[in-house]
Amino acid sequence: AGMYKDQVRAGLEFLLDNQAPDGDLSTGARGNTRLYTHGQAAIALCEAYMMSGDQRLKRPAQNAITFIVAAQHHQGGWRYSPGQAGDTSVVGWQIMALQSARAAGLQVPNSVLQKANQFLNSVQAPNQLYAYQPRVSPTHVMTAEAILCRYYLGHGRNASTIDTGINHLIDNHLPNRSGNNIYYLYYGTQVMHHYGGPEWDLWNDQMRELLISTQHSDGHRRGSWTPKENHDRQGGRLYATAMAICCLEVYYRHLPIFRKFEVK
């Protein structure tokens, strides 16, 4: 359904046509993009199966998840290629794919999630912030991504370790033009949306105004966003625009994990 149903169908058919027999969706990806590509494509496939119930998508989606399971390092992480020792950036995409699979009723071994938690333990600094890899300094970007992973792996909203990270992001790294990192906005927006409360209200106000004010409104770039940060520039305009849209539609794509329902 919807006005873009033909484009969505064609995109899904492209993923299916290019999936390898072992479930790998990263055909054509090079170097350090391989498991990023697979994780993001697996999310799309699992969400499409969950939303549509189309049984033709079930086996390909399960195969994509089985590939993620097989690609996990023995210490719980994922990196650019299957079996590599992990980094938090790639780990986040795999955990989101596994979460999408669970929501769709696909099979995700608990042992994989437990090992992923162990990896996050290894990149958590004494100040409760998170690093890209073990034994390096933590960053606000990896902290946002890791907290979202912790939520999906079952940590409660008000765990002391969570509060410390949330407060650090709110106090020091609210969305702003000078540090317009769309990758950070993507993870930070999801984290704050789930956390809720005044922290979410503050974040949402600034994220929304930043993205609305930086969207191009004329010429051939109309409707798009220009990537500013170095990693964002590697992704390009299409990547930046897709990520911005995911931030702005977080209200519609994700029910808050810790939503409080009124009893009437």
TAZIHU-V96529 format. One record per helix or strand of 2 or more residues. SS is the DSSP state (@ for helix, = for strand). FROM is the first residue (numbers start at 1). LEN is the number of residues. If there is no record, write none. Layout:
((SS FROM LEN) (SS FROM LEN))
This chain:
((@ 5 13) (@ 31 22) (@ 55 17) (@ 88 16) (@ 110 13) (= 130 2) (= 138 2) (@ 140 13) (@ 160 13) (@ 177 3) (@ 182 14) (@ 197 18) (@ 219 3) (@ 230 19) (@ 250 4))
